[in-house]
Amino acid sequence: MKGLQLSKLTLAVALAGYGVSAVAAVEDAGHINLGPVEMTPMATLGMGYDDNVFREGGDKANANKGSAVYKLDASAAFKAQQGLSTYEATLAAKNTSFSSESDANYIDYGMTGKIHQDFNSRNRLDVDFDLGRYHDDGSTISTINKEAPEYTRTKGGLKYGFGSMEAMFRTDLFGNYSKQKYQETNGDPEGNNRKSTEYGATGYYRFMPKTDALIEIKQRELDYTDADKDGYDVTSYLVGLNWEATAKTSGYVKVGRRERDSKNANTSSDSSSGWEVGVSYMPVDHSVFQLSTSKDYGFDSEDPSATNPLFTDGITSSLNWNHQWTSKISTNAKYSLTKEDIVDGDGATQKDRTINQFGISADWKVMRNATVSLSYDLTDRDESNKVANGGAESYKRNAYMLTGTIAL
């Protein structure tokens, strides 16, 4: 995985683009008609600088190593529509190269897709999937081997809705599955092989126009599939509101209780309050603010095979602002804050972590089918030990990127 050399799959889809998200980046991407299917081919070339390629700080071996970055992305997006039902799939290949740290070069490729099926006014189904070969960007296999860990991902989700969207009562049933299997180096996996599942149900009661009360029960399970590693499960009981009060405001609020249970015999069960909030506000038709926050359990997978594994319990909040200044120029600004405690199986805090992330980008639609973008991203991860040898790891990272996207 050296330089800008592409795999056979990359070349096979080089006539394509950057995926469904990139299609929206150009004013009028255009498409190629393949009978009932529309194909949108796109390509993106980017160059920039990353001042901390390996996301390490302090006196770590790979701390604060910077490099120029070159990206070449290609994909083909396919879309078909029948009535209110839509079917989408994207083939994509992405090459990332670092001029000063060539060991970190990698190529990702895969296929993603979405299906929305309206059977009738009372029954609907949403399906999504992601199949491909990816890398843990910014991580290394070891201190000496600086290649990014490589894994095969198999991911899918579905949501079935019963009841009219305007009915007094309706229900959503949902489930998600994800599996990551890492490539092996010298007989050992390059990362922690894992699979996760989530399933549950949400019931809605419409007590006001465009406003629903809701109750949700869901279970999330994580299994480290190697024999000597353990996982966890979290059960959530939430109540709240879902609304689309005006053309300018929509959102949801869920609050309740979460219960965590580990498969590790040395880890006690725990419970805590939890919430999920998301709000969108559109003051004018060319400007959108989005706010989200959640409090949930996680799992600190630095060493899941440890006798006393580490869990996380924290709050993540984010704010995003997208503004269309003219018909050709738009900007997007985003900020997120994560504050969490890393605790052992007995509930004792080993360290705390604060992560500030900020990003801003500007897009210029140079032509009908071409866009130039300039972006900047900052990550500031600060950890502090609460016990001796708590393993705190802090770092800062700045990344700049200039990209050009064209619909072929």
C-alpha positions as CSV (number, residue, x, y, z in Angstrom):
1,M,0.0,0.0,0.0
2,K,2.7,2.5,-1.0
3,G,2.2,5.8,-3.0
4,L,-0.7,6.5,-5.2
5,Q,-0.9,3.1,-6.8
6,L,-4.5,1.9,-7.0
7,S,-5.9,-1.6,-6.5
8,K,-7.7,-3.3,-9.4
9,L,-11.1,-2.5,-7.8
10,T,-10.1,1.2,-7.6
11,L,-9.3,1.2,-11.3
12,A,-12.5,-0.6,-12.0
13,V,-14.6,2.1,-10.5
14,A,-12.4,5.0,-11.3
15,L,-15.0,6.3,-13.7
16,A,-17.3,6.8,-10.7
17,G,-17.5,9.2,-7.9
18,Y,-17.2,9.9,-4.2
19,G,-20.5,8.3,-3.1
20,V,-24.0,9.5,-2.5
21,S,-22.7,12.3,-0.1
22,A,-20.5,13.7,-2.8
23,V,-23.3,13.8,-5.3
24,A,-24.8,16.5,-3.2
25,A,-21.6,18.5,-3.4
26,V,-22.1,19.5,-7.0
27,E,-24.9,21.7,-8.3
28,D,-26.1,19.2,-10.9
29,A,-24.2,16.0,-10.9
30,G,-26.0,14.6,-13.9
31,H,-26.3,10.9,-14.4
32,I,-26.2,8.0,-16.9
33,N,-29.4,6.2,-17.6
34,L,-29.1,2.4,-17.4
35,G,-32.8,1.5,-18.0
36,P,-34.7,2.1,-14.7
37,V,-31.4,2.8,-12.9
38,E,-29.5,6.1,-12.8
39,M,-25.7,5.9,-12.4
40,T,-23.8,9.0,-11.2
41,P,-20.0,8.7,-11.7
42,M,-17.8,11.0,-9.6
43,A,-14.2,11.4,-8.6
44,T,-12.4,13.4,-5.9
45,L,-8.8,14.5,-5.7
46,G,-7.5,16.0,-2.4
47,M,-4.2,17.3,-1.0
48,G,-3.4,18.7,2.4
49,Y,-1.4,18.4,5.6
50,D,-1.9,16.4,8.8
51,D,0.3,17.4,11.7
52,N,-0.3,14.2,13.7
53,V,-0.8,11.3,11.4
54,F,-0.8,8.6,14.1
55,R,-2.9,10.5,16.7
56,E,-0.3,10.3,19.4
57,G,1.2,12.8,21.9
58,G,3.6,13.1,24.8
59,D,6.7,10.9,24.5
60,K,5.1,8.2,22.4
61,A,7.2,6.8,19.6
62,N,5.0,8.2,16.8
63,A,3.9,11.4,18.5
64,N,3.3,14.5,16.4
65,K,4.6,13.2,13.2
66,G,3.2,15.3,10.4
67,S,3.0,14.7,6.6
68,A,1.5,16.0,3.4
69,V,-1.6,14.0,2.6
70,Y,-2.9,13.0,-0.9
71,K,-6.4,11.4,-1.4
72,L,-7.9,10.0,-4.6
73,D,-11.5,8.7,-4.3
74,A,-13.7,7.2,-7.0
75,S,-17.2,5.7,-6.8
76,A,-20.3,5.0,-8.8
77,A,-23.7,5.8,-7.2
78,F,-26.7,3.9,-8.5
79,K,-30.3,4.9,-7.8
80,A,-33.8,3.7,-8.8
81,Q,-37.2,4.9,-7.8
82,Q,-40.6,3.4,-7.9
83,G,-43.4,5.6,-6.5
84,L,-42.3,6.6,-3.0
85,S,-39.8,3.7,-2.8
86,T,-36.1,4.3,-3.5
87,Y,-33.2,2.0,-4.0
88,E,-29.6,3.2,-3.7
89,A,-26.1,1.6,-3.9
90,T,-22.6,3.0,-4.1
91,L,-19.4,1.3,-5.1
92,A,-16.4,3.2,-3.8
93,A,-12.6,3.0,-3.6
94,K,-10.5,5.5,-1.6
95,N,-6.7,5.9,-1.7
96,T,-4.9,7.8,1.1
97,S,-1.2,8.5,0.9
98,F,1.2,10.3,3.3
99,S,4.4,11.6,1.7
100,S,6.5,11.5,4.9
101,E,4.9,8.4,6.5
102,S,4.4,6.0,3.6
103,D,3.9,3.0,6.0
104,A,0.5,4.6,6.9
105,N,-0.8,4.6,3.3
106,Y,-4.0,2.6,2.7
107,I,-6.8,1.9,0.3
108,D,-10.4,1.4,1.4
109,Y,-13.0,-0.1,-0.9
110,G,-16.6,-1.3,-0.4
111,M,-20.2,-1.1,-1.3
112,T,-22.9,0.7,0.7
113,G,-26.6,1.0,0.1
114,K,-30.0,2.1,1.3
115,I,-33.5,0.9,0.5
116,H,-36.8,2.7,1.4
117,Q,-39.8,0.6,0.6
118,D,-43.3,2.0,1.0
119,F,-45.7,-0.9,0.9
120,N,-48.7,1.3,1.6
121,S,-49.6,4.2,3.9
122,R,-49.4,2.0,7.0
123,N,-46.3,-0.2,6.2
124,R,-42.8,0.9,5.4
125,L,-39.3,-0.6,5.5
126,D,-35.9,1.0,5.6
127,V,-32.7,-1.1,5.0
128,D,-29.0,-0.1,4.9
129,F,-25.8,-2.1,4.4
130,D,-22.0,-1.6,4.2
131,L,-19.7,-4.3,3.0
132,G,-16.0,-3.7,2.4
133,R,-12.4,-3.7,3.4
134,Y,-11.4,-0.7,5.6
135,H,-8.6,0.5,7.9
136,D,-8.4,2.2,11.3
137,D,-7.2,5.6,10.1
138,G,-4.6,7.0,12.5
139,S,-3.9,3.7,14.3
140,T,-0.9,1.4,14.0
141,I,-0.4,-2.3,14.2
142,S,2.5,-1.8,16.6
143,T,5.1,0.7,17.6
144,I,7.4,-0.6,14.9
145,N,4.8,-1.6,12.3
146,K,3.1,1.7,11.4
147,E,0.6,0.3,8.9
148,A,-3.0,1.0,9.7
149,P,-4.9,-2.1,11.0
150,E,-7.0,-3.6,8.1
151,Y,-10.4,-5.2,8.6
152,T,-13.4,-6.6,6.7
153,R,-16.7,-5.0,7.7
154,T,-20.1,-6.6,7.4
155,K,-22.8,-4.2,8.5
156,G,-26.6,-3.9,8.0
157,G,-29.6,-2.4,9.6
158,L,-33.4,-2.3,9.1
159,K,-36.4,-0.5,10.5
160,Y,-40.0,-1.6,9.9
161,G,-42.7,1.0,10.6
162,F,-46.4,0.0,11.2
163,G,-49.1,2.6,11.2
164,S,-49.7,5.8,9.3
165,M,-47.4,8.7,10.1
166,E,-50.5,10.7,10.8
167,A,-52.2,8.0,12.9
168,M,-52.7,8.3,16.7
169,F,-50.6,5.2,17.3
170,R,-47.6,3.8,15.3
171,T,-44.7,1.6,16.0
172,D,-41.1,1.2,14.7
173,L,-39.2,-2.1,15.1
174,F,-35.5,-1.9,14.4
175,G,-32.3,-4.0,14.4
176,N,-28.6,-3.5,13.4
177,Y,-25.7,-5.8,13.0
178,S,-22.0,-5.1,12.5
179,K,-19.0,-7.4,12.3
180,Q,-15.3,-6.4,12.0
181,K,-12.7,-9.1,11.3
182,Y,-9.1,-7.9,11.2
183,Q,-6.4,-9.1,8.9
184,E,-3.6,-11.1,10.7
185,T,0.1,-10.2,11.0
186,N,2.4,-13.0,12.1
187,G,-0.7,-15.0,13.0
188,D,-2.3,-12.4,15.3
189,P,-5.2,-10.1,14.4
190,E,-4.2,-6.5,13.8
191,G,-7.1,-5.4,16.0
192,N,-9.8,-6.7,18.3
193,N,-12.2,-8.8,16.2
194,R,-15.8,-7.9,17.2
195,K,-19.4,-8.1,16.4
196,S,-22.3,-6.0,17.7
197,T,-26.1,-6.2,17.5
198,E,-28.8,-3.7,18.5
199,Y,-32.5,-4.3,18.4
200,G,-35.6,-2.7,19.9
201,A,-38.9,-1.0,19.4
202,T,-40.3,2.5,19.6
203,G,-44.0,3.3,20.1
204,Y,-45.5,6.7,19.3
205,Y,-48.7,8.3,20.5
206,R,-49.8,11.5,18.7
207,F,-51.4,13.8,21.2
208,M,-50.9,17.0,19.3
209,P,-50.6,17.8,15.5
210,K,-47.0,17.1,14.5
211,T,-46.1,16.0,18.0
212,D,-45.7,12.5,19.4
213,A,-45.0,11.1,22.8
214,L,-42.8,8.0,22.6
215,I,-41.5,5.0,24.6
216,E,-38.5,3.1,23.5
217,I,-36.8,-0.1,24.7
218,K,-33.6,-1.3,23.1
219,Q,-30.7,-3.7,23.7
220,R,-27.1,-3.2,22.4
221,E,-24.6,-6.1,22.6
222,L,-20.9,-6.1,21.8
223,D,-18.9,-9.4,21.6
224,Y,-15.1,-9.6,21.1
225,T,-15.0,-12.8,19.1
226,D,-11.6,-14.0,20.2
227,A,-11.8,-16.5,22.9
228,D,-9.9,-14.6,25.6
229,K,-11.8,-11.3,25.2
230,D,-15.0,-10.2,26.7
231,G,-17.8,-7.8,25.7
232,Y,-20.8,-6.1,27.3
233,D,-24.5,-5.3,26.8
234,V,-26.5,-2.2,27.5
235,T,-30.3,-2.1,27.9
236,S,-32.1,1.2,27.5
237,Y,-35.5,2.3,28.7
238,L,-36.4,5.7,27.3
239,V,-39.5,8.0,27.1
240,G,-39.8,11.3,25.3
241,L,-41.2,13.5,22.5
242,N,-40.8,13.6,18.8
243,W,-42.0,16.7,17.0
244,E,-42.0,18.7,13.8
245,A,-43.7,21.8,15.3
246,T,-43.1,24.2,12.4
247,A,-41.4,24.2,9.0
248,K,-38.4,25.6,10.8
249,T,-38.0,23.3,13.8
250,S,-38.0,19.5,14.3
251,G,-36.4,17.1,16.7
252,Y,-36.7,14.5,19.5
253,V,-35.9,14.1,23.1
254,K,-35.5,10.8,24.9
255,V,-34.7,10.3,28.6
256,G,-34.6,7.3,30.9
257,R,-32.4,4.6,32.3
258,R,-29.6,2.5,30.9
259,E,-28.4,-0.8,32.5
260,R,-24.9,-2.2,31.7
261,D,-23.9,-5.8,32.1
262,S,-20.5,-7.3,31.2
263,K,-19.7,-10.9,30.1
264,N,-16.5,-10.6,32.2
265,A,-17.0,-12.4,35.5
266,N,-14.9,-9.7,37.3
267,T,-17.1,-6.9,36.2
268,S,-20.2,-5.9,38.2
269,S,-23.4,-4.7,36.6
270,D,-24.2,-1.0,36.7
271,S,-27.1,1.4,35.8
272,S,-27.2,5.1,35.1
273,S,-29.5,7.8,33.7
274,G,-29.3,8.4,29.9
275,W,-30.6,10.6,27.2
276,E,-30.7,11.2,23.4
277,V,-31.6,14.6,22.0
278,G,-31.6,15.9,18.5
279,V,-32.9,19.3,17.2
280,S,-32.8,20.9,13.8
281,Y,-33.6,24.6,13.3
282,M,-33.9,26.3,9.9
283,P,-34.2,30.1,10.5
284,V,-34.2,30.7,6.7
285,D,-34.4,28.2,3.8
286,H,-30.6,28.4,3.1
287,S,-29.3,28.0,6.7
288,V,-29.6,25.0,9.0
289,F,-28.5,24.4,12.7
290,Q,-28.4,20.9,14.1
291,L,-27.8,20.2,17.8
292,S,-27.4,16.7,19.3
293,T,-26.4,15.3,22.7
294,S,-26.4,11.9,24.4
295,K,-25.4,10.2,27.6
296,D,-24.5,6.6,27.2
297,Y,-22.2,3.7,28.2
298,G,-19.4,2.7,25.9
299,F,-16.5,0.2,26.1
300,D,-12.9,1.3,26.2
301,S,-11.4,-1.3,23.9
302,E,-7.7,-0.5,24.5
303,D,-7.4,-3.9,26.2
304,P,-10.7,-5.9,26.2
305,S,-8.8,-9.1,27.3
306,A,-7.7,-7.5,30.6
307,T,-8.8,-9.2,33.8
308,N,-10.5,-6.0,34.8
309,P,-11.6,-4.3,31.5
310,L,-12.3,-0.6,31.2
311,F,-15.7,0.9,30.4
312,T,-16.7,4.4,29.5
313,D,-19.6,6.5,30.7
314,G,-20.0,9.9,29.3
315,I,-21.8,12.7,27.4
316,T,-21.2,13.7,23.8
317,S,-22.7,16.9,22.3
318,S,-22.4,18.4,18.9
319,L,-23.5,21.5,16.9
320,N,-23.5,21.8,13.2
321,W,-24.2,24.9,11.0
322,N,-24.7,24.7,7.3
323,H,-25.2,28.0,5.4
324,Q,-25.7,28.6,1.7
325,W,-24.2,32.1,1.1
326,T,-24.8,32.3,-2.6
327,S,-26.0,29.9,-5.3
328,K,-22.4,28.7,-5.6
329,I,-20.7,29.2,-2.2
330,S,-21.6,27.4,1.0
331,T,-19.9,26.7,4.4
332,N,-20.3,24.1,7.1
333,A,-19.1,24.5,10.6
334,K,-19.2,21.8,13.3
335,Y,-18.1,21.4,16.9
336,S,-18.4,18.4,19.2
337,L,-17.5,17.9,22.9
338,T,-17.1,14.5,24.6
339,K,-16.6,14.2,28.4
340,E,-16.4,10.7,29.8
341,D,-15.0,8.7,32.7
342,I,-13.1,5.5,32.1
343,V,-13.9,3.1,34.9
344,D,-12.9,-0.5,35.8
345,G,-15.2,-3.4,36.5
346,D,-15.6,-2.3,40.2
347,G,-16.8,1.2,39.1
348,A,-13.5,3.0,40.1
349,T,-12.5,5.8,37.8
350,Q,-9.1,5.2,36.2
351,K,-9.0,8.4,34.2
352,D,-11.2,11.0,32.6
353,R,-11.2,12.1,29.0
354,T,-12.3,15.3,27.3
355,I,-12.3,15.5,23.5
356,N,-12.9,18.8,21.6
357,Q,-13.4,18.6,17.9
358,F,-13.9,21.5,15.5
359,G,-14.2,21.6,11.8
360,I,-15.0,24.1,9.1
361,S,-15.3,23.8,5.3
362,A,-16.1,26.0,2.4
363,D,-17.5,24.7,-1.0
364,W,-17.3,26.6,-4.2
365,K,-19.4,25.2,-7.1
366,V,-17.0,26.2,-9.9
367,M,-19.1,24.5,-12.6
368,R,-22.4,22.7,-12.9
369,N,-20.7,19.4,-12.2
370,A,-17.5,20.5,-10.3
371,T,-16.9,21.7,-6.8
372,V,-13.7,22.9,-5.0
373,S,-13.6,22.6,-1.2
374,L,-11.2,23.8,1.5
375,S,-11.5,22.3,5.0
376,Y,-9.8,22.4,8.4
377,D,-10.2,20.0,11.3
378,L,-8.9,20.2,14.9
379,T,-8.9,17.5,17.5
380,D,-7.9,18.1,21.1
381,R,-7.9,15.0,23.3
382,D,-7.1,15.5,26.9
383,E,-6.8,12.7,29.4
384,S,-5.9,12.8,33.1
385,N,-5.1,9.9,35.4
386,K,-7.2,9.4,38.6
387,V,-5.0,6.5,39.8
388,A,-1.3,5.7,39.4
389,N,-0.5,4.3,35.9
390,G,-4.0,5.0,34.7
391,G,-2.8,5.1,31.1
392,A,-3.7,8.6,30.1
393,E,-3.0,9.5,26.5
394,S,-3.5,13.1,25.2
395,Y,-2.8,14.6,21.8
396,K,-3.7,17.4,19.5
397,R,-4.2,17.2,15.7
398,N,-4.7,19.7,13.0
399,A,-5.6,18.7,9.4
400,Y,-6.0,20.8,6.3
401,M,-7.4,19.6,3.0
402,L,-8.1,21.1,-0.5
403,T,-10.2,18.9,-2.6
404,G,-11.8,19.0,-6.1
405,T,-14.9,16.9,-6.9
406,I,-16.2,16.3,-10.4
407,A,-19.1,14.4,-11.8
408,L,-17.8,12.5,-14.8
